[in-house]
Amino acid sequence: PSPNLRSQAWPQPSDEASEAAASVLLVLVQHGTWDQRLRVIATATSFLAEAPVPESWDYETPKPVAGRSSLGFHDEFVNCVRNSTGYMGLLNRGNTCYMNSTMQQLFLCGSFRSAVLQAQPPPQPKLDRGDGDGKAAPDPGEVLRQAQRLFWFMQESESGVCSTDGLVNACKTLRLEFPVEKQNDASEFFDKLCDRLDETVKFEAGSGLQKPSAAFRVRE
């Protein structure tokens, strides 16, 4: 019978031992027989299912608490600084992990990030001062402005976390299959985000800049 992993005191291996063990597992998974691969996966799954859950993770920000600051962050996040990785966390608004993960990957694509940050968004619509209700018309450039804001904070801010409220609200105009705060398909969000950015970016003549989606064109 397999041992009870929760009640067993496991030794803490050194970095060298961990690397050696990981190398063996990788070799078995890549070059082993089918039965060997199944045994590795079954053993790892069993271990993870019974292993105690750590009280905290060194790469996660604290859980949000009730109350918001004037900056739009939860109080615990106001003084949160970047950790040693140099990367910034994005706050989840409901079930917006599909959006956060997509924006983080796009940020790491240097040519896409540059195209977004250097683009000139269209002028914001003016408020209706006539016989209307005094509200501004829908702003097609707001998605671009909020994407620029998010990328700028991810690139330049010393904070370790950034609010995504502005981008979440702006992306309501993308007409995703489900409300933007709910879980959506990341590929659908990616497609509609790129379409909107391409439609709204403005470049000066002769600038040599390209639209964001040009970063993903296949070169012949």
C-alpha positions in Angstrom: 0.0 0.0 0.0 1.1 3.5 -0.7 2.3 5.6 2.3 0.3 8.4 3.7 2.1 11.4 2.3 0.5 13.9 4.7 1.8 12.1 7.8 5.2 11.4 6.5 8.2 13.7 7.1 9.8 14.0 3.7 13.5 15.1 3.5 14.2 18.4 1.8 16.5 17.6 -1.1 19.3 20.0 -2.2 19.1 22.0 -5.4 21.5 19.5 -7.0 19.4 16.5 -6.0 16.2 18.2 -7.2 17.7 19.0 -10.6 19.0 15.4 -11.0 15.6 13.9 -10.1 13.9 16.2 -12.4 16.3 15.3 -15.2 15.5 11.6 -14.7 11.8 12.2 -14.8 12.1 14.2 -18.0 14.1 11.5 -19.6 11.5 8.9 -18.6 8.7 11.0 -19.9 10.4 11.8 -23.2 12.2 8.6 -24.0 10.7 5.9 -21.8 8.3 3.2 -22.7 4.6 3.9 -22.6 4.2 1.9 -19.3 7.1 4.0 -17.8 5.4 7.2 -18.8 2.1 6.1 -17.3 3.8 5.2 -14.0 5.6 8.5 -13.8 2.3 10.4 -14.4 0.3 8.2 -12.0 3.0 8.6 -9.2 3.2 12.4 -9.7 -0.6 12.7 -9.7 -0.9 10.6 -6.5 1.7 12.6 -4.7 0.2 16.0 -5.6 -3.3 14.7 -4.6 -2.1 13.9 -1.1 0.7 16.4 -0.5 -0.2 19.2 1.9 -1.1 22.5 0.4 1.4 25.3 1.4 0.1 28.1 3.5 1.4 30.7 1.1 3.2 30.9 -2.3 6.2 33.0 -2.8 4.9 34.2 -6.3 1.4 35.2 -5.3 0.2 38.5 -3.9 -1.9 38.5 -0.7 -5.6 37.7 -1.0 -7.7 40.9 -1.4 -9.6 42.1 1.7 -12.7 44.2 2.0 -12.2 47.9 1.3 -10.7 49.8 -1.6 -8.2 52.6 -1.7 -8.6 55.8 -3.7 -6.2 54.3 -6.3 -8.6 51.6 -7.2 -6.6 48.9 -5.4 -7.5 46.8 -2.4 -5.8 48.2 0.6 -3.3 45.4 0.9 -2.0 46.1 -2.6 -1.2 49.8 -2.3 2.3 49.3 -1.1 2.9 46.0 -3.0 6.2 46.2 -4.9 7.6 44.0 -7.6 9.4 40.8 -6.5 12.7 39.5 -7.7 11.2 38.2 -11.0 10.5 41.8 -12.1 7.1 41.0 -13.3 3.8 42.5 -12.3 0.6 40.8 -11.2 -2.9 41.7 -12.6 -5.9 41.8 -10.4 -8.7 39.4 -11.3 -12.1 41.1 -11.6 -14.6 38.2 -11.3 -13.5 35.6 -13.7 -11.2 37.7 -15.9 -8.2 35.2 -15.8 -8.7 34.7 -19.5 -8.1 38.4 -20.1 -5.2 38.7 -17.7 -3.3 35.7 -19.1 -3.8 36.9 -22.7 -2.6 40.4 -21.8 0.4 39.1 -20.0 1.4 37.0 -23.0 0.9 39.9 -25.4 3.0 42.2 -23.1 5.9 39.7 -23.4 5.7 40.0 -27.2 7.9 43.0 -27.7 6.8 44.0 -31.2 3.1 43.9 -30.2 3.8 45.8 -27.0 5.7 48.5 -28.9 3.0 48.8 -31.5 0.3 49.4 -28.8 2.4 51.8 -26.8 3.4 53.9 -29.9 0.0 54.0 -31.4 -2.0 57.3 -31.5 -5.6 56.6 -30.4 -8.5 58.5 -31.9 -9.8 61.6 -30.1 -12.3 60.9 -27.3 -15.9 61.7 -28.2 -17.2 64.9 -26.8 -20.1 65.1 -24.4 -23.5 65.9 -26.0 -24.2 69.5 -25.1 -27.4 69.8 -27.2 -30.8 68.2 -26.6 -29.3 64.8 -25.7 -28.7 63.3 -22.3 -25.3 64.8 -21.8 -23.5 61.5 -22.1 -20.6 60.8 -24.4 -21.0 58.6 -27.4 -19.5 55.1 -27.4 -15.7 55.4 -27.6 -14.1 52.9 -29.9 -10.6 54.0 -28.9 -11.1 53.3 -25.2 -9.9 49.7 -25.5 -6.6 50.9 -27.1 -6.2 53.6 -24.4 -6.7 51.1 -21.6 -4.4 48.6 -23.2 -1.7 51.3 -23.4 -2.3 52.2 -19.8 -2.0 48.6 -18.7 1.2 47.9 -20.8 2.8 51.2 -19.5 2.2 50.2 -15.9 3.5 46.7 -16.5 6.6 48.1 -18.1 7.4 51.2 -16.0 5.7 51.0 -12.6 7.5 49.9 -9.5 4.3 48.4 -8.1 3.9 44.6 -8.0 0.3 44.6 -9.0 -2.0 46.6 -11.4 -5.7 47.1 -11.5 -7.5 46.0 -14.6 -10.8 47.8 -14.0 -10.3 50.2 -16.9 -9.6 47.5 -19.4 -12.4 45.3 -18.1 -14.9 48.1 -18.5 -13.6 49.1 -22.0 -13.8 45.5 -23.2 -17.5 45.4 -22.7 -17.8 46.8 -26.2 -16.0 43.8 -27.7 -19.3 41.8 -27.5 -17.8 38.6 -26.2 -20.0 35.6 -26.0 -20.5 36.1 -22.2 -20.3 39.2 -20.0 -16.7 40.4 -19.8 -16.5 39.7 -16.1 -17.5 36.1 -16.6 -15.3 33.3 -18.0 -14.8 33.7 -21.7 -12.7 31.9 -24.4 -9.2 33.4 -24.4 -8.9 32.9 -28.2 -12.1 34.8 -28.8 -10.9 37.6 -26.6 -7.6 37.7 -28.4 -9.2 37.8 -31.9 -11.6 40.6 -30.9 -9.0 42.6 -29.0 -6.6 42.5 -32.0 -9.4 43.5 -34.4 -10.4 46.4 -32.2 -6.8 47.6 -31.8 -6.2 47.4 -35.5 -9.3 49.4 -36.3 -8.5 52.2 -33.9 -4.7 52.7 -34.0 -3.6 55.9 -35.8 -0.1 56.4 -37.1 1.5 59.5 -38.6 2.3 59.2 -42.3 5.9 57.9 -42.9 6.3 56.8 -39.2 7.2 53.3 -40.2 5.0 51.9 -37.4 2.7 48.9 -37.9 -0.6 47.8 -36.5 -0.4 45.5 -33.5 -1.6 42.4 -35.3 1.4 42.7 -37.7 3.5 41.2 -34.9 1.8 37.8 -35.6 2.1 37.7 -39.4 3.9 34.7 -40.8 7.0 35.8 -42.8 7.4 34.1 -46.1 
